[in-house]
Amino acid sequence: MPSNQKINVSVVCGDSVGGLRKHVHDILLSNLNKQFNFLYVHSLKADQKAKQDFIAINSLKIKQLSLSIQKQPHWTDVFNIIKIASACKRTQIDVLHGHGAKGGLYARLIGLILRIPVIYTPHGGSVHNRFGRIQGFLYRTIERLLVPLTDLFIFESYYTWQVFTKNIAMLPQHAFMINYNGASPDDYHPSQEWNHHLPNTIRLIVIGSLQTIKGQHIAIQAIAELRQKHFPVTLEICGDGEEKLNLQRLAQELGVTEFVLFQGDTLDVPAHIEQSNIVLIPSLFESFGYVAIEAALMKRPVVASATGGLPEIIIHNETGLLFKTGDVSALTQCIMDILVDTTKTSHMVVAATQRVLQQFSMDQMLGNLNDTYQRINKKTVSRAS
């Protein structure tokens, strides 16, 4: 390939939702699209922000292949792999980058068929113990079988790498890298700092798809405890999903329906964060935790569960507060601490913003990815027949 010719990269994922969607779309809509020709393969399922992003993606004339992709193993996977392989061959793809369990499966099987170098970013998924015993065993077995078909693993946190090592396989140093997700301060414009003088009503917010693992039920229980202690708090829940009715029922049972607002999918996360006083991340599982970064850039204090990659972003008592995963009373106490010691809270907010700017920058994430695509493209692929 001539040195001045763009490298063709196929980014393959399943559903364009949540943190995976943000990460992939940040890549596609960055300056990398001037250095690489992208083919974006994704599911028809997308959240509201993804649908908005598609307008910008289309304006950049990025090639796309939209497919009906089932989250669980499905017979349509065979036809999807054939369609993607055909598109990759037609567009002369040089590097495949699979995101998430299904995207990783597709990318590695197509890499084997077409003898194209493959990068895989798990984003949680089948790497973690999120499934039942039999289903989890099946997914971990598939992941182990796909390891030899992967030229490079990119993990978004040390936590995900450690879990992969424990549950799937040990990887040699040259076969993986840690590349933290990043955010650009240019996308976040707080109009006001964290305020010592709190309003009469304290607004808490949780952002994420409505799934049990996101822990919105824990936040609702904490709201009930705080109201009983006469703290004038409300909770805004941004996101949509399968648990919405159960969460609404829980709020009703606890007598806090009027204090819990369900916003549905939101197009402007920074705006909702700015309207809040405290950002809660009560997840039972979180491979990284984009919201913690966004809250820091919007200068809002964060209370998060000490799970997954969150402790890599939040230093307890320095840049935010961490509580024992699933412990409602511990979450309640952390919120009270934020509200009572506002001077300490202000210092944590400033420290959190500085840490994010230094450790979780978009430029650093994209720079690492640029170098990786260039390096992987030069690699000679040799697979056992």
Buried (B, 14 or more C-beta within 10 A) or exposed (E): EEEEEBBBBBBBBBBBBBBBBBBBBBBBBBEBBEBBBBBBBBBEBBBEBBEEBBEEBEEEEBBBBBBEBBEEBEEEBEEBBEBBBEBBEEBEBBBBBBBBBBBBBBBBBBBBBBEBBBBBBBBBBBBBEBBEEEEBEBBBEBBEEBBEBBBBBBBBBEBBBEBBBEBBBEBEEEEBBBBBBBBBBEEBEBEEEBEEEBEEEBBBBBBBBBBBBBBBBBBBBBBBBBBEEEBBBBBBBBBBBEBBEEBBEBBEEBEBBEBBBBEEBBEEBBEBBBEBBBBBBBBBBBBBBBBBBBBBBBBBBBBBBBBBBBBBBBBBEEBBBBBEBBBBEBBBBBBBBBBEEBEBBBBBBBBBBEBBBEEBBBEBBBBBBBEBBEEBBEEEEEEEE
